[in-house]
């Protein structure tokens, strides 16, 4: 088959910087913020948007409140332009010999406090040995803040159990699909060896939630069976849960991933929930960092340590 020639004359008429501006506008949905991302003034960015519209014969972005919403044509172009820019970035600026020991950088991620408590000790020890110049920073973000923080480069990676509305410019991998167990003290609470959901619903319950709310996959599980949990206490700190259960006649339903947090408390036991409800843990990042050498190294390191810490997850 004869290869189709590139139309150099047509491409020569296009300022390829406009594609960079298009990508920034697609990510930010705001002219001023897109200008800041490209270190431009707002008038310059507005001029580039005008040129884009003229070149592509489409409005591309229309104002909706304080946001610029993409047209159907812009949504069609976005993934291909992003792929083109990613490939150009990888081809032109790829670091062939990446040495984590020579890097000085700060890396931010968001993780639930239980996952941080279980994963970070070995992770930070590995970083001190392999990449001592990398500072790891953990942020606790509300679910509705996570993707916005990722898109604004305020955080590099998300560990999340929330079903986030991922877009074309987000990438993710599933780390775990774990079940749940009820944790309690037999001195305080009596349960059958294999309790039903009705047995658990009859118990006073403690919920660990830094948001101070109890809605989630566990509540949905009870509700769809016509049951309601008797939640009598909410603790913002997962670390306090074991202490509370030792002193009060309560149960706390926790992801199986978190059961090691209670291993040093012999007075507590746990029984699996009689259901197939699972908590899906995802690692999420922005596609702009797919090929970034440090980002790739840290993603691989995180996934390796997750698998080592939770081999059955």
C-alpha positions in Angstrom: 0.0 0.0 0.0 1.3 3.4 -0.9 2.0 5.6 2.0 0.0 8.9 2.0 2.3 11.9 2.0 2.1 14.5 4.8 0.6 17.7 3.5 3.4 20.0 4.6 1.9 23.0 3.0 -1.3 22.6 5.0 0.6 22.0 8.3 2.9 25.0 7.6 -0.1 27.3 7.9 -0.8 26.0 11.5 1.1 27.4 14.4 1.6 24.2 16.4 1.7 26.3 19.6 -2.0 26.6 19.1 -2.3 22.9 19.9 -0.5 23.4 23.2 -2.9 26.3 23.9 -5.9 24.0 23.0 -4.7 21.3 25.4 -4.3 23.8 28.2 -7.8 25.2 27.6 -9.2 21.7 27.5 -7.7 20.9 30.9 -8.4 24.2 32.6 -11.7 25.2 31.0 -10.8 28.8 31.9 -8.8 31.3 29.8 -7.0 32.9 32.7 -5.9 29.6 34.2 -4.8 28.2 30.9 -2.8 31.4 30.3 -1.1 30.9 33.7 -0.3 27.3 32.8 1.5 28.5 29.7 3.1 31.5 31.4 1.1 33.9 29.1 -1.1 36.9 29.8 -4.8 36.5 29.4 -4.9 38.7 26.2 -2.4 36.5 24.5 -4.4 33.4 25.4 -7.6 35.0 24.2 -5.8 35.8 20.9 -4.6 32.2 20.6 -8.2 30.9 21.1 -9.4 33.3 18.4 -6.8 31.9 16.0 -7.7 28.3 16.9 -11.4 29.1 16.2 -10.4 30.6 12.8 -8.1 27.7 11.9 -10.4 24.9 12.9 -13.7 26.7 11.8 -15.4 25.9 15.1 -16.1 27.9 18.4 -14.3 25.1 20.3 -15.1 26.5 23.7 -18.3 28.3 24.7 -18.8 30.2 28.0 -21.0 28.6 30.6 -21.0 30.6 33.9 -17.3 31.0 34.8 -16.2 28.0 32.7 -15.4 27.4 29.1 -17.2 24.3 28.0 -15.8 22.4 24.9 -17.9 21.9 21.8 -18.5 18.5 20.2 -15.6 19.3 17.8 -13.3 20.1 20.7 -14.2 16.9 22.5 -13.5 15.0 19.3 -10.1 16.6 18.8 -8.9 16.5 22.5 -7.7 12.9 22.8 -5.9 12.9 19.5 -4.2 16.3 20.2 -3.3 15.0 23.7 -1.8 11.8 22.2 0.2 13.9 19.7 1.6 16.2 22.3 2.4 13.3 24.6 4.3 11.5 21.8 6.1 14.7 20.9 7.1 15.3 24.5 8.3 11.8 24.9 10.3 11.9 21.7 11.8 15.3 22.2 12.5 15.3 25.9 12.7 11.7 27.0 15.3 11.0 29.6 17.1 7.8 28.5 19.0 7.2 31.7 16.9 8.0 34.7 18.7 7.7 38.1 16.3 8.2 41.0 19.2 8.7 43.4 20.2 11.8 41.5 16.7 13.4 41.5 15.7 16.3 43.8 11.9 16.7 43.8 8.7 16.9 45.8 6.0 14.4 45.0 2.4 14.8 46.4 -0.3 12.2 46.7 -3.6 11.8 48.3 -4.5 8.6 50.2 -7.0 7.5 52.9 -5.4 7.6 56.4 -5.7 3.9 56.8 -3.8 3.2 53.6 -1.2 5.8 54.5 -0.6 4.1 57.9 -0.1 0.7 56.3 1.8 1.6 53.1 3.9 4.6 53.9 6.4 3.1 56.4 7.9 0.7 53.8 7.4 3.2 51.0 9.3 6.0 52.7 12.1 3.6 53.7 12.5 2.6 50.1 12.6 6.2 49.0 15.3 7.0 51.5 17.4 4.2 50.1 16.7 4.6 46.4 15.7 8.3 45.9 16.8 10.3 49.0 16.3 13.6 47.2 12.5 13.0 46.7 10.3 14.5 49.4 7.0 12.6 49.7 3.9 14.7 50.8 0.6 13.2 51.6 -2.7 15.2 51.4 -6.1 14.1 52.7 -8.6 15.4 50.2 -12.4 15.3 50.1 -13.7 13.1 47.3 -15.1 16.1 45.3 -11.7 17.8 45.5 -9.5 15.0 44.3 -9.7 15.3 40.5 -9.6 19.1 40.6 -6.4 18.9 42.6 -5.0 16.4 40.2 -5.9 18.5 37.2 -4.3 21.6 38.8 -1.1 19.8 39.5 -1.6 20.2 43.3 -1.3 16.5 43.7 0.5 13.9 41.5 -1.3 10.7 42.4 -4.6 9.7 44.0 -5.2 6.5 46.0 -9.0 6.5 46.1 -11.9 4.2 46.8 -14.4 6.7 45.5 -16.1 6.1 42.0 -14.6 9.3 40.5 -15.9 10.7 37.2 -12.7 10.2 35.3 -12.2 12.1 32.0 -10.1 11.3 28.9 -7.0 13.0 30.4 -7.0 10.8 33.5 -5.4 7.4 33.7 -5.8 4.8 36.4 -5.1 1.2 37.5 -7.1 -1.0 39.9 -4.9 -2.0 42.9 -7.4 -4.0 44.9 -11.0 -5.1 45.2 -11.3 -6.0 48.9 -14.2 -7.2 51.0 -15.4 -6.0 54.4 -15.3 -7.3 57.9 -17.0 -6.4 61.2 -14.4 -5.6 63.9 -15.5 -5.8 67.6 -14.5 -6.8 71.1 -16.1 -10.1 72.4 -15.9 -8.6 75.9 -18.2 -5.8 74.8 -20.3 -7.3 72.1 -21.7 -10.8 71.4 -22.1 -11.9 67.8 -22.8 -15.3 66.2 -19.8 -17.1 64.6 -21.2 -16.3 61.2 -23.4 -13.2 61.7 -26.0 -12.2 59.1 -26.5 -8.6 57.9 -29.5 -8.5 60.2 -27.4 -9.5 63.2 -24.9 -6.7 62.3 -27.7 -4.2 61.7 -29.0 -4.9 65.3 -25.7 -3.8 66.8 -24.7 -0.2 67.6 -22.0 0.8 65.1 -19.0 3.0 65.0 -18.0 4.6 61.7 -14.6 5.9 60.8 -15.0 9.0 58.6 -12.9 12.2 58.5 -15.8 13.8 56.7 -18.2 13.1 59.6 -20.6 11.3 57.3 -21.5 7.6 57.0 -22.9 7.3 53.5 -21.1 4.7 51.3 -20.9 1.2 49.9 -21.6 -0.4 53.3 -24.8 1.6 53.9 -26.0 0.8 50.4 -25.4 -2.9 51.1 -27.7 -2.7 54.2 -30.3 -0.5 52.5 -30.8 -2.7 49.5 -31.7 -5.5 51.9 -34.2 -3.4 53.8 -31.9 -2.8 56.7 -30.6 0.3 58.5 -27.4 0.6 60.4 -27.6 1.9 64.0 -24.7 4.3 63.8 -24.2 5.8 67.3 -20.7 7.3 66.8 -18.5 8.7 64.0 -14.8 9.1 64.5 -12.6 11.3 62.3 -9.6 9.2 63.1 -9.3 5.6 62.0 -6.4 5.2 64.5 -8.9 5.8 67.3 -11.3 3.0 66.2 -9.5 0.1 68.0 -9.4 2.0 71.3 -13.1 2.9 71.1 -14.1 -0.7 70.3 -12.1 -2.0 73.3 -14.1 0.3 75.6 -17.6 0.4 74.1 -20.2 -2.2 73.0 -19.9 -1.3 69.3 -18.9 -2.9 66.0 -17.1 -1.2 63.2 -17.3 -2.4 59.6 -13.9 -1.9 57.9 -12.3 -2.8 54.6 -10.3 -6.0 54.9 -7.3 -4.0 53.7 -7.4 -2.2 57.1 -7.5 -5.3 59.3 -3.7 -5.2 59.9 -4.3 -2.0 61.8 -6.0 -4.0 64.5 -3.5 -6.8 64.6 -1.8 -5.5 67.7 -5.0 -5.5 69.7 -5.6 -9.1 70.8 -8.9 -8.1 72.5 -10.5 -7.4 69.1 -11.7 -10.0 66.6 -13.2 -9.6 63.1 -15.8 -11.6 61.0 -16.4 -11.2 57.3 -19.5 -9.6 56.0 -21.9 -12.1 54.5 -21.9 -10.5 51.1 -19.9 -9.9 48.0 -19.6 -6.1 48.6 -16.1 -4.9 47.7 -14.1 -1.7 48.0 -12.2 -0.9 44.9 -8.9 0.9 45.4 -7.6 2.8 42.4 -4.4 4.6 41.6 -5.2 7.7 39.5 -2.9 10.1 37.7 -3.0 12.7 34.9 -2.1 11.5 31.5 0.4 14.4 31.1 2.6 12.4 33.5 2.3 9.0 31.7 5.9 9.2 30.4 7.5 11.4 33.0 10.5 9.4 34.3 10.1 10.3 38.0 6.4 9.7 37.8 6.8 6.3 36.2 9.4 5.3 38.8 7.2 6.3 41.7 4.1 4.7 40.2 6.0 1.4 39.8 7.4 1.8 43.4 4.0 2.4 44.8 2.4 -0.5 43.0 5.2 -2.8 44.1 4.9 -1.9 47.7 1.1 -2.1 47.6 1.4 -5.7 46.2 3.9 -6.6 48.9 1.8 -5.1 51.7 -1.5 -6.6 50.5 -0.5 -9.8 48.7 -4.0 -11.2 48.8 -5.7 -8.0 47.8 
